[in-house]
Every structure is written in C-alpha cells, then in structure tokens.
Amino acid sequence: MKIVNVPYQTNCYLVYNEESKQGFVVDCIYAPFMLKEAEKLGVKINALLITHAHYDHIMGAADLKEATGAKIYMHKSDIEKIDDGFKNFSMRKDNPVKHFDVDVYVKEGDVLELCGVRVEAMHTPGHSEGEICYIMQDVIFCGDVLFKDSYGRYDNYDGDYGKLKNSIERLFAMKGNYRLLCGHGEESNLDYERKSNPILFGL
C-alpha cells in the first residue's frame, strides 16, 4: 500500500502479510498516517526499512518506532544524516528530524526475512551515499534513485553523478522486469526505464 505524505509528496509504503497481519514500512515521514492505515487493516508493524536518510523519508521514523516498537533498518553510511539538518536537508524547511536509533545496519547483499517475505538489499549510492534499494519478489523499492522518466538529484551533500549512474546501470542489468516503487511520483518498471530513462542519454 502506497501512502503519499503531503506537503512533501513522499511515497511511503506499508507491506503486510494478509494471513498473519504482520507488516513492515518502507520510509516514513508522518507516523500518524501510517499508524492509521495499519490500524484500519489490523496490521502490526514490526520493521521500518529506510531507503536513505533525507528528512522527507525519515521524519516519522522516531515516532513510528516509539508507537510500535518496530526495528529500524538503514545503511551505515547515512547514519551521520539523522541529526544533521544540513546533511538531511531539514534545515531548509526549519523542520528538524527527531532522533532515532538504527537497530540493524543493512549492507549490499543482505537478505531480510520480514513477515514471511524475503527482502534483498542492494546498495545504490549516488543520490545519497547510504541509499538502499529493497527488492521483494517482483518489486523494487527504489527510494530516490530512479523515478518514472527521471532519476535522483546528485547536487547535494555526498551526491555523486558517477555513483548514481553506476547504481542505475546495476539495476538495469538485473534479469527480468520489476515494478519500481519510487520515493516520489508514479511507479514505473525496469523495462520501461531501460529504454527511456534520460540518464541513458546523459540528460
């Protein structure tokens, strides 16, 4: 389930097992939205997977953890951003991020078993050094690496165009088609982006 959080238009996701009613969240900017949806569905949230630590993906992390006891998963390279408003962009909005502790440091190739679902981690730096894509069945939660007909910005703290392009090329090299559930905007799929994404043409 996609939950779009205004005013930042960030896509946050609630994934759950319909039989066990156990679930996890991918990114969280405003915990009450997520908690309300989980309550309506009768779902218990056990984990929060963070794609990267920019404020518009982590602002609700502390509150979600406090309310549910969910374990937080994130790449170690983005830890420095949690409490630094310059590095996580929150100082631009005068909206500081509430501190939270990470329970599990996720790295390239890790396989997580969550709520009966297998989730594989791919380290995809470039938009943010600690960006992780989470691969689940035929879906990739790709954060701000890839968007439909676009890709993440790299003119920010620790952004790097070369790394971003390499990360996207690694995604494009995966066998088969995958749904791309992006951090902002519409979803896409790998087959479509392999043919039309502007990063292919240096745009």
ChimeraX commands (.cxc) that place a marker at each C-alpha (Angstrom):
marker #1 position 0.00,0.00,0.00 radius 0.5
marker #1 position 1.36,3.39,-1.01 radius 0.5
marker #1 position 0.76,6.33,1.30 radius 0.5
marker #1 position 1.62,9.74,-0.14 radius 0.5
marker #1 position 2.59,12.22,2.54 radius 0.5
marker #1 position 1.87,15.88,1.90 radius 0.5
marker #1 position 3.25,18.50,1.66 radius 0.5
marker #1 position 6.46,16.75,0.59 radius 0.5
marker #1 position 4.81,14.28,-1.80 radius 0.5
marker #1 position 6.90,11.44,-0.46 radius 0.5
marker #1 position 5.74,7.91,-1.18 radius 0.5
marker #1 position 5.83,5.70,1.90 radius 0.5
marker #1 position 4.81,2.05,1.75 radius 0.5
marker #1 position 3.07,-0.38,4.08 radius 0.5
marker #1 position 3.75,-4.03,3.22 radius 0.5
marker #1 position 1.94,-6.76,5.13 radius 0.5
marker #1 position 1.12,-10.44,5.21 radius 0.5
marker #1 position -2.63,-10.84,4.80 radius 0.5
marker #1 position -2.69,-14.06,6.80 radius 0.5
marker #1 position -0.54,-13.12,9.78 radius 0.5
marker #1 position -1.36,-9.39,9.68 radius 0.5
marker #1 position 2.32,-8.66,10.34 radius 0.5
marker #1 position 3.87,-5.87,8.30 radius 0.5
marker #1 position 6.71,-3.50,7.66 radius 0.5
marker #1 position 7.08,0.04,6.37 radius 0.5
marker #1 position 9.41,1.44,3.73 radius 0.5
marker #1 position 10.25,5.06,4.64 radius 0.5
marker #1 position 8.07,7.12,6.95 radius 0.5
marker #1 position 7.65,10.87,7.01 radius 0.5
marker #1 position 4.50,11.19,9.14 radius 0.5
marker #1 position 3.82,8.31,11.51 radius 0.5
marker #1 position 0.11,9.04,12.25 radius 0.5
marker #1 position -0.81,8.41,8.58 radius 0.5
marker #1 position 0.95,5.05,8.63 radius 0.5
marker #1 position -0.44,4.05,12.02 radius 0.5
marker #1 position -3.98,4.94,10.95 radius 0.5
marker #1 position -3.77,2.77,7.84 radius 0.5
marker #1 position -2.23,-0.11,9.76 radius 0.5
marker #1 position -4.96,0.10,12.38 radius 0.5
marker #1 position -7.71,0.03,9.73 radius 0.5
marker #1 position -6.17,-3.13,8.27 radius 0.5
marker #1 position -5.46,-4.72,11.64 radius 0.5
marker #1 position -1.76,-4.86,10.83 radius 0.5
marker #1 position 1.06,-4.86,13.37 radius 0.5
marker #1 position 4.16,-3.00,12.10 radius 0.5
marker #1 position 7.36,-4.85,13.02 radius 0.5
marker #1 position 10.01,-3.08,10.96 radius 0.5
marker #1 position 10.87,0.15,9.18 radius 0.5
marker #1 position 13.17,-0.05,6.16 radius 0.5
marker #1 position 14.78,3.28,5.30 radius 0.5
marker #1 position 15.97,3.81,1.73 radius 0.5
marker #1 position 18.06,6.87,2.67 radius 0.5
marker #1 position 18.22,9.45,5.42 radius 0.5
marker #1 position 16.95,12.66,3.81 radius 0.5
marker #1 position 14.38,14.33,6.04 radius 0.5
marker #1 position 11.47,13.66,3.70 radius 0.5
marker #1 position 12.00,9.92,4.17 radius 0.5
marker #1 position 12.81,9.72,7.89 radius 0.5
marker #1 position 10.86,12.41,9.74 radius 0.5
marker #1 position 8.35,9.91,11.09 radius 0.5
marker #1 position 10.86,7.20,11.97 radius 0.5
marker #1 position 11.25,8.04,15.66 radius 0.5
marker #1 position 7.50,8.31,16.25 radius 0.5
marker #1 position 6.77,5.09,14.37 radius 0.5
marker #1 position 9.37,3.21,16.40 radius 0.5
marker #1 position 8.06,4.68,19.64 radius 0.5
marker #1 position 4.47,3.72,18.82 radius 0.5
marker #1 position 5.09,0.21,17.50 radius 0.5
marker #1 position 8.50,-0.96,18.71 radius 0.5
marker #1 position 9.44,-1.57,15.08 radius 0.5
marker #1 position 13.11,-2.25,14.34 radius 0.5
marker #1 position 14.72,0.31,12.06 radius 0.5
marker #1 position 16.91,-0.87,9.16 radius 0.5
marker #1 position 19.26,1.52,7.36 radius 0.5
marker #1 position 22.70,1.67,5.70 radius 0.5
marker #1 position 25.51,2.77,7.99 radius 0.5
marker #1 position 26.76,5.46,5.59 radius 0.5
marker #1 position 23.65,7.56,6.19 radius 0.5
marker #1 position 23.76,7.50,9.99 radius 0.5
marker #1 position 25.51,10.88,10.07 radius 0.5
marker #1 position 22.48,12.49,8.43 radius 0.5
marker #1 position 19.97,11.67,11.14 radius 0.5
marker #1 position 20.96,14.51,13.48 radius 0.5
marker #1 position 22.45,16.91,10.94 radius 0.5
marker #1 position 19.94,19.30,9.39 radius 0.5
marker #1 position 22.36,20.37,6.67 radius 0.5
marker #1 position 23.06,16.82,5.56 radius 0.5
marker #1 position 19.45,15.62,5.72 radius 0.5
marker #1 position 18.04,18.87,4.24 radius 0.5
marker #1 position 15.67,19.53,7.16 radius 0.5
marker #1 position 17.29,22.89,7.95 radius 0.5
marker #1 position 15.99,24.18,4.61 radius 0.5
marker #1 position 12.44,23.63,5.88 radius 0.5
marker #1 position 13.09,24.61,9.51 radius 0.5
marker #1 position 11.68,21.22,10.45 radius 0.5
marker #1 position 14.23,19.20,12.45 radius 0.5
marker #1 position 14.29,15.42,12.42 radius 0.5
marker #1 position 13.59,13.74,15.75 radius 0.5
marker #1 position 16.50,11.49,16.73 radius 0.5
marker #1 position 16.13,7.75,16.37 radius 0.5
marker #1 position 18.49,4.81,16.75 radius 0.5
marker #1 position 19.06,2.30,13.98 radius 0.5
marker #1 position 18.66,-1.31,15.06 radius 0.5
marker #1 position 20.06,-3.09,12.02 radius 0.5
marker #1 position 22.72,-1.77,9.62 radius 0.5
marker #1 position 21.82,-3.01,6.14 radius 0.5
marker #1 position 24.51,-3.59,3.51 radius 0.5
marker #1 position 24.80,-4.83,-0.06 radius 0.5
marker #1 position 23.51,-8.38,-0.50 radius 0.5
marker #1 position 21.79,-8.69,2.87 radius 0.5
marker #1 position 18.66,-10.82,2.80 radius 0.5
marker #1 position 15.98,-9.91,5.31 radius 0.5
marker #1 position 13.13,-12.22,6.28 radius 0.5
marker #1 position 10.27,-9.96,7.29 radius 0.5
marker #1 position 6.69,-11.04,7.93 radius 0.5
marker #1 position 7.19,-14.14,5.81 radius 0.5
marker #1 position 8.64,-12.15,2.91 radius 0.5
marker #1 position 12.20,-12.29,1.55 radius 0.5
marker #1 position 13.71,-8.83,1.01 radius 0.5
marker #1 position 17.13,-8.35,-0.56 radius 0.5
marker #1 position 19.20,-5.19,-0.13 radius 0.5
marker #1 position 21.12,-3.50,-2.93 radius 0.5
marker #1 position 23.42,-0.61,-2.06 radius 0.5
marker #1 position 22.77,2.12,-4.65 radius 0.5
marker #1 position 24.70,5.31,-3.75 radius 0.5
marker #1 position 24.66,8.48,-5.81 radius 0.5
marker #1 position 21.64,10.40,-4.58 radius 0.5
marker #1 position 22.73,9.63,-1.03 radius 0.5
marker #1 position 25.80,7.63,-0.03 radius 0.5
marker #1 position 23.80,5.22,2.08 radius 0.5
marker #1 position 20.89,4.68,-0.31 radius 0.5
marker #1 position 19.50,1.14,-0.32 radius 0.5
marker #1 position 17.04,-0.39,-2.79 radius 0.5
marker #1 position 14.92,-3.16,-1.29 radius 0.5
marker #1 position 13.99,-5.98,-3.67 radius 0.5
marker #1 position 10.92,-8.04,-2.83 radius 0.5
marker #1 position 9.59,-10.62,-5.30 radius 0.5
marker #1 position 8.85,-8.60,-8.48 radius 0.5
marker #1 position 9.10,-5.20,-6.76 radius 0.5
marker #1 position 11.97,-2.82,-6.11 radius 0.5
marker #1 position 11.50,-0.07,-3.53 radius 0.5
marker #1 position 13.98,2.29,-5.16 radius 0.5
marker #1 position 13.76,5.40,-2.97 radius 0.5
marker #1 position 15.13,8.41,-4.85 radius 0.5
marker #1 position 17.48,6.52,-7.16 radius 0.5
marker #1 position 15.02,6.12,-10.02 radius 0.5
marker #1 position 11.77,7.85,-10.90 radius 0.5
marker #1 position 9.49,7.45,-13.86 radius 0.5
marker #1 position 11.33,9.18,-16.73 radius 0.5
marker #1 position 13.82,10.64,-14.26 radius 0.5
marker #1 position 16.36,9.92,-11.52 radius 0.5
marker #1 position 17.51,11.32,-8.21 radius 0.5
marker #1 position 19.35,14.59,-7.85 radius 0.5
marker #1 position 23.03,14.46,-7.04 radius 0.5
marker #1 position 23.85,18.14,-6.38 radius 0.5
marker #1 position 23.55,17.68,-2.64 radius 0.5
marker #1 position 25.72,16.63,0.29 radius 0.5
marker #1 position 27.50,13.37,-0.71 radius 0.5
marker #1 position 25.60,13.17,-4.02 radius 0.5
marker #1 position 27.66,11.87,-6.93 radius 0.5
marker #1 position 26.54,11.59,-10.56 radius 0.5
marker #1 position 29.03,8.84,-11.40 radius 0.5
marker #1 position 27.91,6.68,-8.49 radius 0.5
marker #1 position 24.24,7.33,-9.29 radius 0.5
marker #1 position 24.68,6.33,-12.92 radius 0.5
marker #1 position 26.53,3.18,-11.87 radius 0.5
marker #1 position 23.78,2.30,-9.40 radius 0.5
marker #1 position 21.11,2.72,-12.07 radius 0.5
marker #1 position 23.11,0.67,-14.56 radius 0.5
marker #1 position 23.28,-2.12,-11.98 radius 0.5
marker #1 position 19.50,-2.00,-11.64 radius 0.5
marker #1 position 19.10,-2.06,-15.42 radius 0.5
marker #1 position 21.39,-5.11,-15.61 radius 0.5
marker #1 position 19.08,-7.18,-13.43 radius 0.5
marker #1 position 17.35,-10.00,-15.26 radius 0.5
marker #1 position 13.64,-9.61,-15.89 radius 0.5
marker #1 position 11.21,-6.80,-15.31 radius 0.5
marker #1 position 10.43,-5.34,-11.91 radius 0.5
marker #1 position 7.89,-2.83,-10.67 radius 0.5
marker #1 position 9.67,0.28,-9.43 radius 0.5
marker #1 position 8.01,1.76,-6.38 radius 0.5
marker #1 position 9.66,5.16,-6.22 radius 0.5
marker #1 position 10.16,7.62,-3.40 radius 0.5
marker #1 position 8.17,10.28,-5.26 radius 0.5
marker #1 position 5.71,10.32,-8.14 radius 0.5
marker #1 position 4.28,7.45,-10.13 radius 0.5
marker #1 position 5.55,3.91,-10.13 radius 0.5
marker #1 position 7.39,2.61,-13.16 radius 0.5
marker #1 position 9.09,-0.60,-14.24 radius 0.5
marker #1 position 12.58,-1.63,-15.30 radius 0.5
marker #1 position 11.71,-2.48,-18.90 radius 0.5
marker #1 position 10.29,1.00,-19.46 radius 0.5
marker #1 position 13.19,2.81,-17.79 radius 0.5
marker #1 position 15.78,0.70,-19.60 radius 0.5
marker #1 position 14.50,2.19,-22.84 radius 0.5
marker #1 position 13.58,5.74,-21.94 radius 0.5
marker #1 position 15.24,6.99,-18.77 radius 0.5
marker #1 position 17.13,10.22,-19.54 radius 0.5
marker #1 position 20.25,9.08,-17.69 radius 0.5
marker #1 position 20.87,6.76,-20.64 radius 0.5
marker #1 position 21.29,9.80,-22.88 radius 0.5
marker #1 position 23.26,11.97,-20.48 radius 0.5
marker #1 position 20.28,14.22,-19.83 radius 0.5
marker link #1:1,2 radius 0.2
marker link #1:2,3 radius 0.2
marker link #1:3,4 radius 0.2
marker link #1:4,5 radius 0.2
marker link #1:5,6 radius 0.2
marker link #1:6,7 radius 0.2
marker link #1:7,8 radius 0.2
marker link #1:8,9 radius 0.2
marker link #1:9,10 radius 0.2
marker link #1:10,11 radius 0.2
marker link #1:11,12 radius 0.2
marker link #1:12,13 radius 0.2
marker link #1:13,14 radius 0.2
marker link #1:14,15 radius 0.2
marker link #1:15,16 radius 0.2
marker link #1:16,17 radius 0.2
marker link #1:17,18 radius 0.2
marker link #1:18,19 radius 0.2
marker link #1:19,20 radius 0.2
marker link #1:20,21 radius 0.2
marker link #1:21,22 radius 0.2
marker link #1:22,23 radius 0.2
marker link #1:23,24 radius 0.2
marker link #1:24,25 radius 0.2
marker link #1:25,26 radius 0.2
marker link #1:26,27 radius 0.2
marker link #1:27,28 radius 0.2
marker link #1:28,29 radius 0.2
marker link #1:29,30 radius 0.2
marker link #1:30,31 radius 0.2
marker link #1:31,32 radius 0.2
marker link #1:32,33 radius 0.2
marker link #1:33,34 radius 0.2
marker link #1:34,35 radius 0.2
marker link #1:35,36 radius 0.2
marker link #1:36,37 radius 0.2
marker link #1:37,38 radius 0.2
marker link #1:38,39 radius 0.2
marker link #1:39,40 radius 0.2
marker link #1:40,41 radius 0.2
marker link #1:41,42 radius 0.2
marker link #1:42,43 radius 0.2
marker link #1:43,44 radius 0.2
marker link #1:44,45 radius 0.2
marker link #1:45,46 radius 0.2
marker link #1:46,47 radius 0.2
marker link #1:47,48 radius 0.2
marker link #1:48,49 radius 0.2
marker link #1:49,50 radius 0.2
marker link #1:50,51 radius 0.2
marker link #1:51,52 radius 0.2
marker link #1:52,53 radius 0.2
marker link #1:53,54 radius 0.2
marker link #1:54,55 radius 0.2
marker link #1:55,56 radius 0.2
marker link #1:56,57 radius 0.2
marker link #1:57,58 radius 0.2
marker link #1:58,59 radius 0.2
marker link #1:59,60 radius 0.2
marker link #1:60,61 radius 0.2
marker link #1:61,62 radius 0.2
marker link #1:62,63 radius 0.2
marker link #1:63,64 radius 0.2
marker link #1:64,65 radius 0.2
marker link #1:65,66 radius 0.2
marker link #1:66,67 radius 0.2
marker link #1:67,68 radius 0.2
marker link #1:68,69 radius 0.2
marker link #1:69,70 radius 0.2
marker link #1:70,71 radius 0.2
marker link #1:71,72 radius 0.2
marker link #1:72,73 radius 0.2
marker link #1:73,74 radius 0.2
marker link #1:74,75 radius 0.2
marker link #1:75,76 radius 0.2
marker link #1:76,77 radius 0.2
marker link #1:77,78 radius 0.2
marker link #1:78,79 radius 0.2
marker link #1:79,80 radius 0.2
marker link #1:80,81 radius 0.2
marker link #1:81,82 radius 0.2
marker link #1:82,83 radius 0.2
marker link #1:83,84 radius 0.2
marker link #1:84,85 radius 0.2
marker link #1:85,86 radius 0.2
marker link #1:86,87 radius 0.2
marker link #1:87,88 radius 0.2
marker link #1:88,89 radius 0.2
marker link #1:89,90 radius 0.2
marker link #1:90,91 radius 0.2
marker link #1:91,92 radius 0.2
marker link #1:92,93 radius 0.2
marker link #1:93,94 radius 0.2
marker link #1:94,95 radius 0.2
marker link #1:95,96 radius 0.2
marker link #1:96,97 radius 0.2
marker link #1:97,98 radius 0.2
marker link #1:98,99 radius 0.2
marker link #1:99,100 radius 0.2
marker link #1:100,101 radius 0.2
marker link #1:101,102 radius 0.2
marker link #1:102,103 radius 0.2
marker link #1:103,104 radius 0.2
marker link #1:104,105 radius 0.2
marker link #1:105,106 radius 0.2
marker link #1:106,107 radius 0.2
marker link #1:107,108 radius 0.2
marker link #1:108,109 radius 0.2
marker link #1:109,110 radius 0.2
marker link #1:110,111 radius 0.2
marker link #1:111,112 radius 0.2
marker link #1:112,113 radius 0.2
marker link #1:113,114 radius 0.2
marker link #1:114,115 radius 0.2
marker link #1:115,116 radius 0.2
marker link #1:116,117 radius 0.2
marker link #1:117,118 radius 0.2
marker link #1:118,119 radius 0.2
marker link #1:119,120 radius 0.2
marker link #1:120,121 radius 0.2
marker link #1:121,122 radius 0.2
marker link #1:122,123 radius 0.2
marker link #1:123,124 radius 0.2
marker link #1:124,125 radius 0.2
marker link #1:125,126 radius 0.2
marker link #1:126,127 radius 0.2
marker link #1:127,128 radius 0.2
marker link #1:128,129 radius 0.2
marker link #1:129,130 radius 0.2
marker link #1:130,131 radius 0.2
marker link #1:131,132 radius 0.2
marker link #1:132,133 radius 0.2
marker link #1:133,134 radius 0.2
marker link #1:134,135 radius 0.2
marker link #1:135,136 radius 0.2
marker link #1:136,137 radius 0.2
marker link #1:137,138 radius 0.2
marker link #1:138,139 radius 0.2
marker link #1:139,140 radius 0.2
marker link #1:140,141 radius 0.2
marker link #1:141,142 radius 0.2
marker link #1:142,143 radius 0.2
marker link #1:143,144 radius 0.2
marker link #1:144,145 radius 0.2
marker link #1:145,146 radius 0.2
marker link #1:146,147 radius 0.2
marker link #1:147,148 radius 0.2
marker link #1:148,149 radius 0.2
marker link #1:149,150 radius 0.2
marker link #1:150,151 radius 0.2
marker link #1:151,152 radius 0.2
marker link #1:152,153 radius 0.2
marker link #1:153,154 radius 0.2
marker link #1:154,155 radius 0.2
marker link #1:155,156 radius 0.2
marker link #1:156,157 radius 0.2
marker link #1:157,158 radius 0.2
marker link #1:158,159 radius 0.2
marker link #1:159,160 radius 0.2
marker link #1:160,161 radius 0.2
marker link #1:161,162 radius 0.2
marker link #1:162,163 radius 0.2
marker link #1:163,164 radius 0.2
marker link #1:164,165 radius 0.2
marker link #1:165,166 radius 0.2
marker link #1:166,167 radius 0.2
marker link #1:167,168 radius 0.2
marker link #1:168,169 radius 0.2
marker link #1:169,170 radius 0.2
marker link #1:170,171 radius 0.2
marker link #1:171,172 radius 0.2
marker link #1:172,173 radius 0.2
marker link #1:173,174 radius 0.2
marker link #1:174,175 radius 0.2
marker link #1:175,176 radius 0.2
marker link #1:176,177 radius 0.2
marker link #1:177,178 radius 0.2
marker link #1:178,179 radius 0.2
marker link #1:179,180 radius 0.2
marker link #1:180,181 radius 0.2
marker link #1:181,182 radius 0.2
marker link #1:182,183 radius 0.2
marker link #1:183,184 radius 0.2
marker link #1:184,185 radius 0.2
marker link #1:185,186 radius 0.2
marker link #1:186,187 radius 0.2
marker link #1:187,188 radius 0.2
marker link #1:188,189 radius 0.2
marker link #1:189,190 radius 0.2
marker link #1:190,191 radius 0.2
marker link #1:191,192 radius 0.2
marker link #1:192,193 radius 0.2
marker link #1:193,194 radius 0.2
marker link #1:194,195 radius 0.2
marker link #1:195,196 radius 0.2
marker link #1:196,197 radius 0.2
marker link #1:197,198 radius 0.2
marker link #1:198,199 radius 0.2
marker link #1:199,200 radius 0.2
marker link #1:200,201 radius 0.2
marker link #1:201,202 radius 0.2
marker link #1:202,203 radius 0.2
view
